[in-house]
Amino acid sequence: MKNFILSASLLATTILFANTKGKIDQPTISKQQKIEISKTTDKTVYFWEVNTTTGYASGYTFSEAKALKTIKLMATNDIVSYRIIEAYK
């Protein structure tokens, strides 16, 4: 039983960290693009970014709650190494 648990732990760790070596720099939304997007609406725009062990995602919403929910969904069953939310009016 101990051997099975140790083997399963080793396999899970290997799978989690297997993708970290060949990561490609992901394009992010530049500050200028964020300003241009925020000028198109009179609402506050929340830009979010999340980096996990298996990937990267970014986007924007019109409420902080939606941004947090989106980050939570992106990180389901994954380890979050970086997340940020910026608000532009």
C-alpha positions in Angstrom: 0.0 0.0 0.0 2.8 2.4 0.8 4.5 1.7 -2.5 1.2 2.5 -4.3 0.8 5.8 -2.5 4.4 6.8 -3.2 4.2 5.8 -6.8 0.9 7.7 -7.3 2.5 10.8 -5.6 5.6 10.6 -7.8 3.4 10.2 -10.9 1.2 13.2 -10.0 4.2 15.4 -9.3 5.8 14.4 -12.6 2.7 15.3 -14.5 2.2 18.6 -12.8 5.7 19.8 -13.5 6.2 18.2 -16.9 5.0 21.3 -18.8 7.2 23.9 -17.1 10.3 23.3 -19.1 9.1 24.3 -22.6 6.9 27.3 -21.8 6.6 29.9 -24.5 6.4 33.6 -23.6 2.7 34.5 -23.8 1.6 37.8 -25.3 0.0 40.0 -22.7 -2.3 43.0 -23.2 -0.1 46.1 -23.2 -0.8 49.1 -21.0 -1.6 51.1 -24.2 -4.1 48.5 -25.3 -5.7 48.5 -21.8 -6.2 52.2 -22.0 -7.7 52.0 -25.5 -10.1 49.3 -24.4 -11.2 51.2 -21.3 -11.9 54.3 -23.4 -14.5 52.4 -25.4 -16.8 52.2 -22.4 -17.8 54.4 -19.4 -17.7 51.4 -17.0 -14.7 50.3 -15.1 -12.8 47.5 -16.9 -11.0 44.8 -14.9 -8.1 43.2 -16.7 -7.0 39.8 -15.2 -4.1 37.5 -15.8 -3.4 34.1 -14.3 -0.4 31.8 -14.7 -0.7 28.2 -13.7 1.6 25.2 -14.0 -0.1 24.2 -17.2 -0.6 27.5 -18.9 -1.4 31.2 -19.0 -4.6 33.2 -19.7 -5.6 36.8 -19.6 -8.6 38.9 -20.5 -11.0 41.5 -19.2 -14.4 41.9 -17.6 -16.7 44.7 -16.4 -16.8 43.6 -12.7 -14.2 42.5 -10.2 -16.4 39.6 -9.1 -16.5 38.2 -12.7 -12.7 38.6 -12.9 -12.2 36.6 -9.7 -14.7 34.0 -10.8 -12.8 33.6 -14.1 -9.5 33.2 -12.4 -11.0 30.6 -10.1 -12.3 28.7 -13.1 -9.0 28.9 -14.9 -7.2 27.5 -11.8 -9.5 24.6 -11.2 -7.4 21.5 -10.5 -4.2 23.4 -11.0 -1.6 25.3 -9.0 -1.7 29.1 -9.5 1.7 30.7 -9.5 0.6 34.2 -10.5 -2.6 36.2 -10.7 -3.4 39.9 -11.0 -6.4 42.1 -11.5 -6.1 45.7 -12.6 -8.9 48.2 -12.8 -9.0 51.0 -15.5 -11.7 53.7 -15.6 
